[in-house]
């Protein structure tokens, strides 16, 4: 799902509900989920998603705006290593013109 203008809380609430409903299929098919989100209060939404993955036993890799979408696609395709920990911090410009460590 690609969502960028809605409240992170309500957006992820619906996604968590759907993932919970299809937990068995996700686990049986060894699905891994990659999530990236920025915007107002994104940390709260990402924490909900991380908790959901832990609760369901589904590998869930959660990133904030400091990680570029293209690198996450590379991770999902197995072309780029997945970091041991995913951090989602504030203070990073959510713009492809900036490097992932360029603080605004």
Secondary structure, DSSP 4 states (H G I P E B T S, - for coil): ----SS-HHHHHHHHHHHHHHTHHHHHHTT--EEEE--STTHHHHHHHHHHHHHHHT--EEEE-TTS-HHHHHHHHTTSSPPPSS----SSB---TTS-TT-B-
